[in-house]
Each structure stands twice: as C-alpha cells, then as structure tokens.
Amino acid sequence: MPNTLVVQAHQATRLITLHRPHALNALTTELLGELADELQRCADDPDVRAVVITGSRKAFAAGADLNEMAERDLVGMLDDPRQGYWQRITQFPKPLIAAVNGYALGGGCELAMHADILIAGEDAQFGQPEINLGIMPGAGGTQRLLRAVGKSLAMQMVLAGESISARRALDAGLVSEITQPELTVERALQIAQRIAAKAPLAVRLAKEALLKAQDLDLASGLRFERHAFTLLAGTADRDEGIRAFQEKRQADFKGC
Ligand code: HXC
C-alpha cells in the first residue's frame, strides 16, 4: 500500500491522488517512487486503459520537497534515485490526464506536464519558481514548458519565476480545459473513460505518434504515423470498429 498516494479504480481507469496534504503534496523521493511503481502497475494491467493524476484542492503539488532537497549536495544529486523515477513516469505508455487544482509549482508543474492532457480548476496556478531558490527546473520544465507555451512566456516563467493563472495557461495552450475546481477530477475522469472505451492499441500508437511530433522533423514524424497506421490495419479491433459502424452499434474493442 502506498504511503503518499491514494489509488482508486473507476471502471477501466485509475485515479491516483497525491496525498501529502501537510506539505502541499511536495514531491519526496518516496512519493515519486510510489508514483513510478503505481504507473508501472497501471501499464502492466491490461484492464487499465487510462489514468488520471490529481492532488488536493489547494495544491496539485508545490514542487520538490525542499526539506529533502536541503539535505542533498551535488554528490547526492548525481546518483539521486529521483532521476530514475522521473524517467519511468515519462515512459508511461497509456493516456495520462492531470486534473490540476491550486498550486502546480516547480516539480509539480513538471509532473503535470508529463500528462498527455491537462485539465485545470479555475484557481490553478502554474509556475517554475526554482530560480528564486538559486536553481532551475530539472525534470523537463525548460523543455516541456517551452514546447507548451512558447518561448517568451516560458522564459518569463522560468527566468523571472512568475506563475500563471489557469486562464493564462488555457490561452497559452498548457491546459486544454478549465473547470470549476470541484469538477476538475470529474471532468478528467470523464475524458479518461471516453478514451478507455477506444481501441487500446490505436490509443497507444496515437499517443506515441503525437509525442513524436515534438521530437522529430515532419518527414520522420509522418513516416512514424504511416507505419503505426499500417500496423493498426492488421488488428481485430480495426475490423470490429468498422463492422460496428456498419451495423450501427457500439464497438467492443479487445486490444488486439
Ligand atoms: C516542502 C513545502 C513545500 C515544498 C510547501 N510546503 N511547499 N514543504 N517542500 N516545496 C509546506 C510548507 O513548508 C508548509 O509546511 C505547508 O507546506 C503549507 O505551505 P505554506 O507555505 O504555509 O502555504 P502558503 O502560505 O499557502 O504558500 C503556498 C506556496 C508556498 C506559495 C506554494 O508553500 C511555496 O512557495 N512553496 C514552495 C514552492 C516552490 O518553491 N517550489 C519549487 C520547489 S524546487 P509547515 O510545516 O510550515 O506548515 C523544485 C525543483 C524540482 O520543485 C526539480 C526536479 C528535478
């Protein structure tokens, strides 16, 4: 049983809630390890089709745990197990949706940006305040933020340490929707359940192809897309999807 997370099953989806309320869900090594392990379980379980990650109403996560960080020097950072945990979170192959209320700062903002879809409550605040501590983002904050919101706003957030509101995050493209804070998780679960009803292989390959768009040149990305599309042409789910359309019924996808 994890110490720092609450995990709930909602049909074919999982809701993972970060649970260190006394420290605004600050990310300890323990929490990151438990999260990486839980995501691994979700990845390995064929009955889990999508995952929602959330925090509390006050904070998604207020960053790396600064009390723990205070005890680490450069040597400690070099073989820091957290790097491995972040790596494993990055590699999660199924759809990951972040339902963000309150503070998403530093590592908390970086964790939210690991999600494929971000839904924010109206009171959410996104920021990379590491510069105020004499450091800089270290879990993808410079790379993913710039890709999400563009150069000027990313520079302002990282260099000046200025946070942005949910509304600004929506305008900038960091999040795809804003909800009332009490509905954020419900909306994220609704999207997760909608995805969970689709053909799992198609979802997995579509996610991979979309992420490639950030890393590859257009020609390579198109090659990958074509290859993935061709792979899906040989699946039973593709036949089922088209047959269900013709028979005017809901498709029953099996994941093969
Ligand atoms: C440890 C934290 C914490 C953190 C908050 N707390 N953030 N503990 N690490 N990152 C604790 C506080 O110490 C306090 O504990 C309790 O949570 C409530 O916080 P308050 O500060 O009293 O709340 P509030 O006044 O509402 O202010 C909220 C806040 C502020 C603006 C979010 O807590 C804050 O600025 N936190 C630090 C944010 C930050 O700098 N994050 C980046 C971290 S560096 P007590 O025991 O006093 O009640 C980072 C690097 C990632 O993330 C690198 C990845 C490789």
py3Dmol code that shows the C-alpha trace and the ligand (Angstrom):
import py3Dmol

protein = """\
ATOM      1  CA  MET A   1       0.000   0.000   0.000  1.00  0.00           C
ATOM      2  CA  PRO A   2       1.482   3.359  -0.953  1.00  0.00           C
ATOM      3  CA  ASN A   3       2.007   5.922   1.810  1.00  0.00           C
ATOM      4  CA  THR A   4       1.807   9.073  -0.222  1.00  0.00           C
ATOM      5  CA  LEU A   5      -0.847   8.211  -2.819  1.00  0.00           C
ATOM      6  CA  VAL A   6      -4.488   7.207  -2.829  1.00  0.00           C
ATOM      7  CA  VAL A   7      -5.398   4.963  -5.740  1.00  0.00           C
ATOM      8  CA  GLN A   8      -8.987   4.351  -6.801  1.00  0.00           C
ATOM      9  CA  ALA A   9     -10.365   2.252  -9.640  1.00  0.00           C
ATOM     10  CA  HIS A  10     -13.054   3.835 -11.803  1.00  0.00           C
ATOM     11  CA  GLN A  11     -14.054   1.156 -14.311  1.00  0.00           C
ATOM     12  CA  ALA A  12     -11.155   0.841 -16.762  1.00  0.00           C
ATOM     13  CA  THR A  13      -9.386   3.908 -15.403  1.00  0.00           C
ATOM     14  CA  ARG A  14      -7.355   4.648 -12.290  1.00  0.00           C
ATOM     15  CA  LEU A  15      -7.429   7.828 -10.246  1.00  0.00           C
ATOM     16  CA  ILE A  16      -4.114   8.485  -8.495  1.00  0.00           C
ATOM     17  CA  THR A  17      -4.298  11.217  -5.854  1.00  0.00           C
ATOM     18  CA  LEU A  18      -1.084  12.652  -4.443  1.00  0.00           C
ATOM     19  CA  HIS A  19      -1.525  12.665  -0.691  1.00  0.00           C
ATOM     20  CA  ARG A  20       0.902  14.703   1.409  1.00  0.00           C
ATOM     21  CA  PRO A  21      -1.583  17.401   2.453  1.00  0.00           C
ATOM     22  CA  HIS A  22       0.596  18.802   5.267  1.00  0.00           C
ATOM     23  CA  ALA A  23       3.277  19.731   2.707  1.00  0.00           C
ATOM     24  CA  LEU A  24       1.046  20.711  -0.236  1.00  0.00           C
ATOM     25  CA  ASN A  25       1.953  17.405  -1.911  1.00  0.00           C
ATOM     26  CA  ALA A  26       5.635  18.335  -2.155  1.00  0.00           C
ATOM     27  CA  LEU A  27       7.372  15.583  -4.083  1.00  0.00           C
ATOM     28  CA  THR A  28       9.602  13.417  -1.932  1.00  0.00           C
ATOM     29  CA  THR A  29      11.704  10.525  -3.180  1.00  0.00           C
ATOM     30  CA  GLU A  30       9.169   8.228  -1.566  1.00  0.00           C
ATOM     31  CA  LEU A  31       6.259   9.843  -3.398  1.00  0.00           C
ATOM     32  CA  LEU A  32       7.995   9.790  -6.782  1.00  0.00           C
ATOM     33  CA  GLY A  33       8.983   6.138  -6.261  1.00  0.00           C
ATOM     34  CA  GLU A  34       5.453   5.173  -5.300  1.00  0.00           C
ATOM     35  CA  LEU A  35       4.074   7.054  -8.278  1.00  0.00           C
ATOM     36  CA  ALA A  36       6.503   5.378 -10.683  1.00  0.00           C
ATOM     37  CA  ASP A  37       5.567   1.967  -9.220  1.00  0.00           C
ATOM     38  CA  GLU A  38       1.839   2.658  -9.417  1.00  0.00           C
ATOM     39  CA  LEU A  39       2.106   3.794 -13.027  1.00  0.00           C
ATOM     40  CA  GLN A  40       4.065   0.621 -13.779  1.00  0.00           C
ATOM     41  CA  ARG A  41       1.204  -1.436 -12.314  1.00  0.00           C
ATOM     42  CA  CYS A  42      -1.256   0.511 -14.460  1.00  0.00           C
ATOM     43  CA  ALA A  43       0.916  -0.022 -17.540  1.00  0.00           C
ATOM     44  CA  ASP A  44       1.126  -3.778 -16.882  1.00  0.00           C
ATOM     45  CA  ASP A  45      -2.587  -4.242 -16.198  1.00  0.00           C
ATOM     46  CA  PRO A  46      -4.482  -4.714 -19.476  1.00  0.00           C
ATOM     47  CA  ASP A  47      -7.727  -3.748 -17.749  1.00  0.00           C
ATOM     48  CA  VAL A  48      -6.402  -0.239 -17.078  1.00  0.00           C
ATOM     49  CA  ARG A  49      -6.843   1.909 -20.167  1.00  0.00           C
ATOM     50  CA  ALA A  50      -6.189   5.442 -18.879  1.00  0.00           C
ATOM     51  CA  VAL A  51      -5.004   7.147 -15.703  1.00  0.00           C
ATOM     52  CA  VAL A  52      -5.912  10.421 -14.022  1.00  0.00           C
ATOM     53  CA  ILE A  53      -3.477  12.021 -11.612  1.00  0.00           C
ATOM     54  CA  THR A  54      -4.555  14.741  -9.214  1.00  0.00           C
ATOM     55  CA  GLY A  55      -3.659  16.435  -5.940  1.00  0.00           C
ATOM     56  CA  SER A  56      -5.799  18.342  -3.451  1.00  0.00           C
ATOM     57  CA  ARG A  57      -7.989  21.409  -3.869  1.00  0.00           C
ATOM     58  CA  LYS A  58      -5.166  23.609  -2.525  1.00  0.00           C
ATOM     59  CA  ALA A  59      -2.258  22.046  -4.393  1.00  0.00           C
ATOM     60  CA  PHE A  60      -1.632  19.631  -7.197  1.00  0.00           C
ATOM     61  CA  ALA A  61       1.962  19.702  -5.941  1.00  0.00           C
ATOM     62  CA  ALA A  62       4.106  22.591  -4.636  1.00  0.00           C
ATOM     63  CA  GLY A  63       7.301  21.194  -6.152  1.00  0.00           C
ATOM     64  CA  ALA A  64      10.131  19.016  -4.993  1.00  0.00           C
ATOM     65  CA  ASP A  65      10.194  18.636  -1.230  1.00  0.00           C
ATOM     66  CA  LEU A  66      12.535  21.416  -0.175  1.00  0.00           C
ATOM     67  CA  ASN A  67      13.322  19.868   3.204  1.00  0.00           C
ATOM     68  CA  GLU A  68      14.544  16.746   1.455  1.00  0.00           C
ATOM     69  CA  MET A  69      16.397  18.802  -1.162  1.00  0.00           C
ATOM     70  CA  ALA A  70      18.172  20.739   1.585  1.00  0.00           C
ATOM     71  CA  GLU A  71      19.869  17.522   2.647  1.00  0.00           C
ATOM     72  CA  ARG A  72      21.230  16.701  -0.813  1.00  0.00           C
ATOM     73  CA  ASP A  73      24.511  18.062  -2.093  1.00  0.00           C
ATOM     74  CA  LEU A  74      25.934  17.707  -5.598  1.00  0.00           C
ATOM     75  CA  VAL A  75      27.246  14.201  -4.935  1.00  0.00           C
ATOM     76  CA  GLY A  76      23.825  13.178  -3.602  1.00  0.00           C
ATOM     77  CA  MET A  77      22.155  14.625  -6.691  1.00  0.00           C
ATOM     78  CA  LEU A  78      24.381  12.687  -9.094  1.00  0.00           C
ATOM     79  CA  ASP A  79      23.071   9.310  -8.001  1.00  0.00           C
ATOM     80  CA  ASP A  80      19.673  10.579  -6.979  1.00  0.00           C
ATOM     81  CA  PRO A  81      17.060   7.824  -7.422  1.00  0.00           C
ATOM     82  CA  ARG A  82      14.512  10.512  -8.304  1.00  0.00           C
ATOM     83  CA  GLN A  83      16.027  10.856 -11.775  1.00  0.00           C
ATOM     84  CA  GLY A  84      15.151   7.210 -12.413  1.00  0.00           C
ATOM     85  CA  TYR A  85      11.630   7.722 -11.105  1.00  0.00           C
ATOM     86  CA  TRP A  86      11.056  10.731 -13.373  1.00  0.00           C
ATOM     87  CA  GLN A  87      12.357   8.673 -16.285  1.00  0.00           C
ATOM     88  CA  ARG A  88       9.857   5.910 -15.547  1.00  0.00           C
ATOM     89  CA  ILE A  89       6.988   8.399 -15.229  1.00  0.00           C
ATOM     90  CA  THR A  90       7.964   9.893 -18.608  1.00  0.00           C
ATOM     91  CA  GLN A  91       7.780   6.471 -20.237  1.00  0.00           C
ATOM     92  CA  PHE A  92       4.213   5.673 -19.137  1.00  0.00           C
ATOM     93  CA  PRO A  93       2.647   4.374 -22.351  1.00  0.00           C
ATOM     94  CA  LYS A  94      -1.076   4.824 -21.647  1.00  0.00           C
ATOM     95  CA  PRO A  95      -3.032   8.085 -21.654  1.00  0.00           C
ATOM     96  CA  LEU A  96      -2.282  10.160 -18.562  1.00  0.00           C
ATOM     97  CA  ILE A  97      -4.554  13.047 -17.636  1.00  0.00           C
ATOM     98  CA  ALA A  98      -3.696  15.616 -14.973  1.00  0.00           C
ATOM     99  CA  ALA A  99      -6.536  17.219 -13.012  1.00  0.00           C
ATOM    100  CA  VAL A 100      -4.878  20.293 -11.518  1.00  0.00           C
ATOM    101  CA  ASN A 101      -6.298  22.447  -8.729  1.00  0.00           C
ATOM    102  CA  GLY A 102      -4.348  25.029  -6.760  1.00  0.00           C
ATOM    103  CA  TYR A 103      -0.557  25.186  -6.904  1.00  0.00           C
ATOM    104  CA  ALA A 104       1.365  23.308  -9.581  1.00  0.00           C
ATOM    105  CA  LEU A 105       4.838  24.670  -8.954  1.00  0.00           C
ATOM    106  CA  GLY A 106       8.349  23.534  -9.825  1.00  0.00           C
ATOM    107  CA  GLY A 107       8.377  19.737  -9.924  1.00  0.00           C
ATOM    108  CA  GLY A 108       4.586  19.905  -9.523  1.00  0.00           C
ATOM    109  CA  CYS A 109       4.235  21.840 -12.764  1.00  0.00           C
ATOM    110  CA  GLU A 110       6.731  19.466 -14.365  1.00  0.00           C
ATOM    111  CA  LEU A 111       4.721  16.460 -13.182  1.00  0.00           C
ATOM    112  CA  ALA A 112       1.523  17.975 -14.598  1.00  0.00           C
ATOM    113  CA  MET A 113       3.344  18.489 -17.903  1.00  0.00           C
ATOM    114  CA  HIS A 114       4.151  14.757 -18.006  1.00  0.00           C
ATOM    115  CA  ALA A 115       0.419  14.256 -18.574  1.00  0.00           C
ATOM    116  CA  ASP A 116      -0.933  13.985 -22.089  1.00  0.00           C
ATOM    117  CA  ILE A 117      -3.980  16.115 -21.279  1.00  0.00           C
ATOM    118  CA  LEU A 118      -4.166  18.805 -18.573  1.00  0.00           C
ATOM    119  CA  ILE A 119      -7.477  19.917 -17.096  1.00  0.00           C
ATOM    120  CA  ALA A 120      -7.263  22.790 -14.625  1.00  0.00           C
ATOM    121  CA  GLY A 121      -9.561  24.212 -11.980  1.00  0.00           C
ATOM    122  CA  GLU A 122     -10.154  27.963 -12.263  1.00  0.00           C
ATOM    123  CA  ASP A 123      -7.905  28.539  -9.240  1.00  0.00           C
ATOM    124  CA  ALA A 124      -4.921  26.578 -10.552  1.00  0.00           C
ATOM    125  CA  GLN A 125      -1.538  28.291 -10.679  1.00  0.00           C
ATOM    126  CA  PHE A 126       1.319  27.020 -12.795  1.00  0.00           C
ATOM    127  CA  GLY A 127       4.870  28.111 -12.186  1.00  0.00           C
ATOM    128  CA  GLN A 128       8.549  27.218 -12.259  1.00  0.00           C
ATOM    129  CA  PRO A 129       9.860  29.191  -9.267  1.00  0.00           C
ATOM    130  CA  GLU A 130      13.169  27.307  -8.983  1.00  0.00           C
ATOM    131  CA  ILE A 131      15.084  30.449  -9.980  1.00  0.00           C
ATOM    132  CA  ASN A 132      14.011  32.001  -6.651  1.00  0.00           C
ATOM    133  CA  LEU A 133      15.951  29.203  -4.932  1.00  0.00           C
ATOM    134  CA  GLY A 134      19.088  29.694  -6.998  1.00  0.00           C
ATOM    135  CA  ILE A 135      18.403  26.634  -9.140  1.00  0.00           C
ATOM    136  CA  MET A 136      16.466  25.853 -12.317  1.00  0.00           C
ATOM    137  CA  PRO A 137      13.893  23.265 -13.429  1.00  0.00           C
ATOM    138  CA  GLY A 138      15.362  19.773 -13.637  1.00  0.00           C
ATOM    139  CA  ALA A 139      12.506  17.437 -14.562  1.00  0.00           C
ATOM    140  CA  GLY A 140      11.619  18.705 -18.005  1.00  0.00           C
ATOM    141  CA  GLY A 141      10.470  22.185 -17.001  1.00  0.00           C
ATOM    142  CA  THR A 142      12.553  24.073 -19.539  1.00  0.00           C
ATOM    143  CA  GLN A 143      11.890  21.677 -22.414  1.00  0.00           C
ATOM    144  CA  ARG A 144       8.213  20.820 -21.972  1.00  0.00           C
ATOM    145  CA  LEU A 145       7.160  24.307 -20.872  1.00  0.00           C
ATOM    146  CA  LEU A 146       8.710  25.971 -23.907  1.00  0.00           C
ATOM    147  CA  ARG A 147       7.045  23.476 -26.221  1.00  0.00           C
ATOM    148  CA  ALA A 148       3.711  24.012 -24.478  1.00  0.00           C
ATOM    149  CA  VAL A 149       3.543  27.802 -24.092  1.00  0.00           C
ATOM    150  CA  GLY A 150       6.184  29.169 -26.477  1.00  0.00           C
ATOM    151  CA  LYS A 151       9.477  30.906 -25.876  1.00  0.00           C
ATOM    152  CA  SER A 152       8.552  34.272 -24.427  1.00  0.00           C
ATOM    153  CA  LEU A 153       6.140  33.070 -21.742  1.00  0.00           C
ATOM    154  CA  ALA A 154       8.375  30.106 -20.832  1.00  0.00           C
ATOM    155  CA  MET A 155      11.344  32.475 -20.403  1.00  0.00           C
ATOM    156  CA  GLN A 156       9.248  34.807 -18.243  1.00  0.00           C
ATOM    157  CA  MET A 157       8.088  31.950 -16.030  1.00  0.00           C
ATOM    158  CA  VAL A 158      11.491  30.296 -15.656  1.00  0.00           C
ATOM    159  CA  LEU A 159      13.779  33.363 -15.526  1.00  0.00           C
ATOM    160  CA  ALA A 160      11.525  35.698 -13.519  1.00  0.00           C
ATOM    161  CA  GLY A 161       9.871  32.903 -11.549  1.00  0.00           C
ATOM    162  CA  GLU A 162       6.413  34.278 -12.364  1.00  0.00           C
ATOM    163  CA  SER A 163       3.451  31.920 -12.087  1.00  0.00           C
ATOM    164  CA  ILE A 164       0.482  31.982 -14.431  1.00  0.00           C
ATOM    165  CA  SER A 165      -3.233  31.543 -13.770  1.00  0.00           C
ATOM    166  CA  ALA A 166      -5.389  28.755 -15.146  1.00  0.00           C
ATOM    167  CA  ARG A 167      -6.900  31.205 -17.654  1.00  0.00           C
ATOM    168  CA  ARG A 168      -3.450  32.221 -18.915  1.00  0.00           C
ATOM    169  CA  ALA A 169      -2.447  28.551 -19.077  1.00  0.00           C
ATOM    170  CA  LEU A 170      -5.510  27.854 -21.203  1.00  0.00           C
ATOM    171  CA  ASP A 171      -4.778  30.766 -23.558  1.00  0.00           C
ATOM    172  CA  ALA A 172      -1.151  29.631 -23.862  1.00  0.00           C
ATOM    173  CA  GLY A 173      -2.082  26.017 -24.629  1.00  0.00           C
ATOM    174  CA  LEU A 174      -0.636  24.473 -21.465  1.00  0.00           C
ATOM    175  CA  VAL A 175      -4.054  23.115 -20.455  1.00  0.00           C
ATOM    176  CA  SER A 176      -6.905  22.095 -22.682  1.00  0.00           C
ATOM    177  CA  GLU A 177      -9.840  22.994 -20.436  1.00  0.00           C
ATOM    178  CA  ILE A 178     -10.722  24.942 -17.301  1.00  0.00           C
ATOM    179  CA  THR A 179     -13.440  23.796 -14.926  1.00  0.00           C
ATOM    180  CA  GLN A 180     -14.860  24.819 -11.583  1.00  0.00           C
ATOM    181  CA  PRO A 181     -12.378  23.406  -9.050  1.00  0.00           C
ATOM    182  CA  GLU A 182     -14.895  20.939  -7.641  1.00  0.00           C
ATOM    183  CA  LEU A 183     -15.448  19.468 -11.118  1.00  0.00           C
ATOM    184  CA  THR A 184     -11.837  19.113 -12.278  1.00  0.00           C
ATOM    185  CA  VAL A 185     -11.393  15.474 -11.295  1.00  0.00           C
ATOM    186  CA  GLU A 186     -14.836  14.513 -12.544  1.00  0.00           C
ATOM    187  CA  ARG A 187     -14.141  16.068 -15.946  1.00  0.00           C
ATOM    188  CA  ALA A 188     -10.718  14.395 -16.167  1.00  0.00           C
ATOM    189  CA  LEU A 189     -12.282  11.018 -15.322  1.00  0.00           C
ATOM    190  CA  GLN A 190     -14.953  11.583 -17.944  1.00  0.00           C
ATOM    191  CA  ILE A 191     -12.286  12.112 -20.589  1.00  0.00           C
ATOM    192  CA  ALA A 192     -10.297   9.108 -19.304  1.00  0.00           C
ATOM    193  CA  GLN A 193     -13.379   6.898 -19.517  1.00  0.00           C
ATOM    194  CA  ARG A 194     -14.115   8.097 -23.017  1.00  0.00           C
ATOM    195  CA  ILE A 195     -10.556   7.163 -24.033  1.00  0.00           C
ATOM    196  CA  ALA A 196     -10.872   3.847 -22.172  1.00  0.00           C
ATOM    197  CA  ALA A 197     -13.696   2.803 -24.494  1.00  0.00           C
ATOM    198  CA  LYS A 198     -11.496   3.157 -27.608  1.00  0.00           C
ATOM    199  CA  ALA A 199      -9.253   0.512 -29.128  1.00  0.00           C
ATOM    200  CA  PRO A 200      -6.226   0.307 -26.771  1.00  0.00           C
ATOM    201  CA  LEU A 201      -3.618  -0.302 -29.479  1.00  0.00           C
ATOM    202  CA  ALA A 202      -4.884   2.617 -31.531  1.00  0.00           C
ATOM    203  CA  VAL A 203      -4.813   4.842 -28.442  1.00  0.00           C
ATOM    204  CA  ARG A 204      -1.293   3.769 -27.553  1.00  0.00           C
ATOM    205  CA  LEU A 205       0.093   4.301 -31.038  1.00  0.00           C
ATOM    206  CA  ALA A 206      -1.753   7.594 -31.488  1.00  0.00           C
ATOM    207  CA  LYS A 207      -0.243   8.869 -28.217  1.00  0.00           C
ATOM    208  CA  GLU A 208       3.213   7.799 -29.349  1.00  0.00           C
ATOM    209  CA  ALA A 209       2.771   9.435 -32.742  1.00  0.00           C
ATOM    210  CA  LEU A 210       1.550  12.708 -31.223  1.00  0.00           C
ATOM    211  CA  LEU A 211       4.516  12.819 -28.848  1.00  0.00           C
ATOM    212  CA  LYS A 212       6.880  12.192 -31.769  1.00  0.00           C
ATOM    213  CA  ALA A 213       5.615  15.432 -33.313  1.00  0.00           C
ATOM    214  CA  GLN A 214       7.533  17.272 -30.583  1.00  0.00           C
ATOM    215  CA  ASP A 215      10.786  15.413 -31.177  1.00  0.00           C
ATOM    216  CA  LEU A 216      11.002  14.581 -34.874  1.00  0.00           C
ATOM    217  CA  ASP A 217      11.172  16.545 -38.085  1.00  0.00           C
ATOM    218  CA  LEU A 218       7.956  16.439 -40.138  1.00  0.00           C
ATOM    219  CA  ALA A 219       9.116  13.789 -42.630  1.00  0.00           C
ATOM    220  CA  SER A 220      10.213  11.398 -39.846  1.00  0.00           C
ATOM    221  CA  GLY A 221       7.015  12.050 -37.906  1.00  0.00           C
ATOM    222  CA  LEU A 222       4.905  11.320 -40.967  1.00  0.00           C
ATOM    223  CA  ARG A 223       6.863   8.099 -41.547  1.00  0.00           C
ATOM    224  CA  PHE A 224       6.175   7.017 -37.985  1.00  0.00           C
ATOM    225  CA  GLU A 225       2.481   7.875 -38.361  1.00  0.00           C
ATOM    226  CA  ARG A 226       2.207   5.895 -41.603  1.00  0.00           C
ATOM    227  CA  HIS A 227       3.935   2.896 -40.004  1.00  0.00           C
ATOM    228  CA  ALA A 228       1.639   2.996 -36.945  1.00  0.00           C
ATOM    229  CA  PHE A 229      -1.437   3.385 -39.163  1.00  0.00           C
ATOM    230  CA  THR A 230      -0.391   0.341 -41.192  1.00  0.00           C
ATOM    231  CA  LEU A 231       0.173  -1.717 -38.040  1.00  0.00           C
ATOM    232  CA  LEU A 232      -3.369  -0.963 -36.876  1.00  0.00           C
ATOM    233  CA  ALA A 233      -4.778  -2.098 -40.226  1.00  0.00           C
ATOM    234  CA  GLY A 234      -3.916  -5.671 -39.200  1.00  0.00           C
ATOM    235  CA  THR A 235      -5.770  -5.625 -35.877  1.00  0.00           C
ATOM    236  CA  ALA A 236      -9.050  -7.287 -34.957  1.00  0.00           C
ATOM    237  CA  ASP A 237     -10.120  -4.026 -33.312  1.00  0.00           C
ATOM    238  CA  ARG A 238      -9.882  -2.217 -36.631  1.00  0.00           C
ATOM    239  CA  ASP A 239     -12.257  -4.796 -38.178  1.00  0.00           C
ATOM    240  CA  GLU A 240     -14.535  -4.535 -35.153  1.00  0.00           C
ATOM    241  CA  GLY A 241     -14.568  -0.716 -35.320  1.00  0.00           C
ATOM    242  CA  ILE A 242     -15.599  -0.637 -38.957  1.00  0.00           C
ATOM    243  CA  ARG A 243     -18.114  -3.501 -38.547  1.00  0.00           C
ATOM    244  CA  ALA A 244     -19.698  -1.738 -35.557  1.00  0.00           C
ATOM    245  CA  PHE A 245     -20.068   1.422 -37.648  1.00  0.00           C
ATOM    246  CA  GLN A 246     -21.764  -0.505 -40.440  1.00  0.00           C
ATOM    247  CA  GLU A 247     -24.030  -2.342 -38.003  1.00  0.00           C
ATOM    248  CA  LYS A 248     -24.863   0.924 -36.200  1.00  0.00           C
ATOM    249  CA  ARG A 249     -23.761  -0.337 -32.783  1.00  0.00           C
ATOM    250  CA  GLN A 250     -21.116   0.440 -30.150  1.00  0.00           C
ATOM    251  CA  ALA A 251     -17.748  -1.176 -30.905  1.00  0.00           C
ATOM    252  CA  ASP A 252     -16.455  -3.721 -28.410  1.00  0.00           C
ATOM    253  CA  PHE A 253     -12.674  -3.410 -28.600  1.00  0.00           C
ATOM    254  CA  LYS A 254     -10.456  -6.181 -27.253  1.00  0.00           C
ATOM    255  CA  GLY A 255      -6.983  -4.700 -27.575  1.00  0.00           C
ATOM    256  CA  CYS A 256      -5.711  -6.950 -30.353  1.00  0.00           C
TER     257      CYS A 256
END
"""
ligand_1 = """\
55
HXC
C 8.390 21.172 1.342
C 6.562 22.556 1.379
C 6.755 22.893 0.018
C 7.861 22.290 -0.666
C 5.036 23.967 0.738
N 5.482 23.249 1.773
N 5.785 23.768 -0.340
N 7.366 21.711 2.026
N 8.641 21.447 0.038
N 8.091 22.532 -1.953
C 4.938 23.189 3.144
C 5.232 24.456 3.894
O 6.537 24.425 4.408
C 4.164 24.416 4.963
O 4.551 23.496 5.962
C 2.991 23.791 4.243
O 3.522 23.120 3.083
C 1.995 24.847 3.742
O 2.708 25.778 2.983
P 2.638 27.366 3.257
O 3.855 27.968 2.677
O 2.334 27.640 4.695
O 1.341 27.724 2.392
P 1.047 29.087 1.645
O 1.386 30.270 2.510
O -0.372 28.961 1.150
O 2.046 29.110 0.399
C 1.972 28.157 -0.593
C 3.211 28.221 -1.538
C 4.490 28.099 -0.687
C 3.190 29.526 -2.307
C 3.048 27.060 -2.524
O 4.350 26.987 0.192
C 5.724 27.934 -1.518
O 6.213 28.885 -2.097
N 6.233 26.701 -1.583
C 7.471 26.394 -2.286
C 7.222 26.380 -3.769
C 8.478 26.109 -4.573
O 9.459 26.866 -4.475
N 8.507 25.025 -5.366
C 9.643 24.658 -6.163
C 10.499 23.692 -5.387
S 12.002 23.301 -6.289
P 4.515 23.910 7.529
O 5.090 22.704 8.210
O 5.285 25.145 7.664
O 3.036 24.107 7.791
C 11.509 22.130 -7.382
C 12.633 21.551 -8.211
C 12.201 20.367 -8.996
O 10.392 21.779 -7.491
C 13.403 19.673 -9.546
C 13.045 18.364 -10.194
C 14.280 17.556 -10.602
"""
view = py3Dmol.view(width=600, height=400)
view.addModel(protein, "pdb")
view.setStyle({"model": 0}, {"cartoon": {"style": "trace"}})
view.addModel(ligand_1, "xyz")
view.setStyle({"model": 1}, {"stick": {}})
view.zoomTo()
view.show()
